[in-house]
Amino acid sequence: MRAVTDLAFDALDYRADQTFAPARYRYVGDERHGWAVQRDGAELLRLGPGYRLLRVRECGVCSTDLARHRLPFPLPQLIGHEVLAVDERGRRYVVEINASCHARGLKDGCAFCRAGLPTHCPRRITLGIHDLPGGFGPWILAPIAACLPVPVNVPDAAAVLIEPFAAALHGVRMVDPKSGERIAVLGPRRLGMLAVAALAGVRANMRARGEDFAVAAVVRDPALLPLAAKFGATEGRLLGDGVADASFDVVVDTTGNPDGLLTALRLARREVHLKSTHGQPAGGLRHLTEMVVDELGLAAFPANEPPAGAADWDRLCTGRRPRVAWLAKSRPPTWLLARADVRCGEPAELAAQFAADQAGLPRADVAVADGAAGVDAAVRPRAGSEEPLVRPRGLVLLHPQTVTADAPLLDAVARRGLRLSTSRCGDFAPALALLASDQELARIGDRLVTHRFRGEQLAEAFATARSRGCIKAVVAQEPR
């Protein structure tokens, strides 16, 4: 006989006016057959099989939570995604936030999950961000394969930070620091301090091989410099205190502020890596947050034909010609036509063409644009749709004739040869392994979490998290 769970609980929804309101939730179902989720007596959503019920122990407050009202997903919602939870036996789990085909264990998974890109599954909903109720309530429905057990030597204070730490480590691996470089983290507070810690961990491994690079913390508040040093920064710099233009090879922008990008562009020589998802226009682009969500890169289109294997798009394609969406006004060069599947047209029309392709991912690998409107169209080609023209972790390249007026980001890329890379969610498994292997690193929670609140204190937690005196706030649903 089927055992159905019927659980009701009270929680606080986040609303578009940045306030919280009480709501009554009810979860009815089981892992095998799926769940019905109700809010205040009305059906909110139906979840298919592949979700398990967990009780929330703690949930961190991050910059994405604070900017949730600016993201393109419906409100009100029970938010929160940095979750430490326990099962019916008290075993601890951290939960990867994307409810993808892979995370739910579905055999008929999508092309993105089959290609090893489950965090970009178009069927996914996202814990505490997109539809799926999150961790600022006492219970969550978590995708079965997204629940990772916490090693016994990783304390709760570090485990609740695994989502942002994994994201930071993923970003560091994408930056790929080189020996002798100076890598700066701009605005190290919540995510930024974890980026410093991840860089320090990578640096330690490189030093064991006889290589090294510098890790700089660049801050406005001098009180953050001692903390950054504890997290592994080799140097600390105050903005406006002799920090010259192009001082660093790479700048990782974790400010959560549109103005932070402008500072990062000024300070970087090789690359700016963007982690901020603030939901606001920045650098002359409307869809910069969406670029981070899709992990898209921005670089200059080569003025001359690159050698075989040296082009940016070569790393994106195996076994077939790269797909290029040509959005620039000028005609594609002959050498590109010989090496790639190049399609010209309006962005929405091209998106429909690539979506109909049966082989590989239903996206372009690369888009070539010559202005801010083209870049934005490559990211979100169709009004009302969150589907990009370019594949996850793909590239938008700027034509040499790019118009850069009123777009400082495009100017830095097209005129100075700077690169923009982006990243968001990271793999929890290596992040957990790194914490479990390094007792000093496992103290990150003790160093980073400055404020703790109870579940009914969400409004106070958010107000405090926005203050300069707070580094990291955590909300506890279950007594420790």
C-alpha angles and dihedrals in degrees: 000000000000114000108215122194115221110185128169126186142159122246141159119257121211113231134204091254089061094252131116127238130188118252136178114231129193128190117196123178144043141261096265102047103027138246142273114216118203130188120196090344096308125104111257101179144332119234123202123222122301103069127112130199117244132174114235117236100175139351127194125225112231138178091263089059091050090051095040092116089063096053120098097247128102123270146238096061140153097246137187126106109180092090135175109184141169134218129225090282095050095254113152124238138177116210127220105224104226116089094205130160087261094049091051092048094240114168094206092060125169128260091260094055090046089052092055095257102113093148086065097047107144090215093055128115118197130234110251093349111060117029100304110104111246145217102281086085126068096253136038136188104226129190106255098233091044093066111095121186115239115238112246093242094056108089123221091251090062097035093059087058096053095103095057092036091053089048090051093049091049090053092049091052090051091051089052099200116225126217111270095021128126112227117192129198109208117210100004107196121113104350094013095063089051089051088054089050092049091049089050090053092051090045091054090055091048092049089055086061093049095261130112145179135186124253113206127189111208112196144163094211113065090202088074095060098079090049091049089052090054089052091054108272111153092202138016126209133187117222110248092020100107096301100150128208114275091014094145136047092221131016119197108206111211097152097112086218129109090225090058090070092057090053092047091052090053096049100043128089103180110013147356115212113201122207099159120112101182096144094231133114113265139172091010095304128110096201103046093122089052089053088058091046090054093037093232124171129218123210142146120279109241114261090214134027109283120223117268110280094016100088120103093239094054090079090055098056133060124180097359143058115276116255113235125191105206109207098159121108095233121075121266114260118258093242091058092050088055094051105037145036096254120189125184127199146081115332096240092049092048091048089055091048094051092043089059094054112112100202121075124336116349093237141078115266092215137015123200115209136173102203146015093275091056093049091050090048091052089055098042110010098169127053113242093016128104092201114112128217091228124063121252111281089014129132141253111203124199118227115232088247093056116148105231101176111135090002110096092175092057091045092054092049099041099038104030100031093238117158128220118208127177139193141174129171119034134200110273096206099070091039091054090046091052092051092047092051098048117055092189092052090047087067091071092107094054089052100040106038108082101163135037129192140180122247094259091054097070096126090053091045092054093046090051093045089057092053124096090235093064123079098173132356124199127194117213120209097173126043113252 
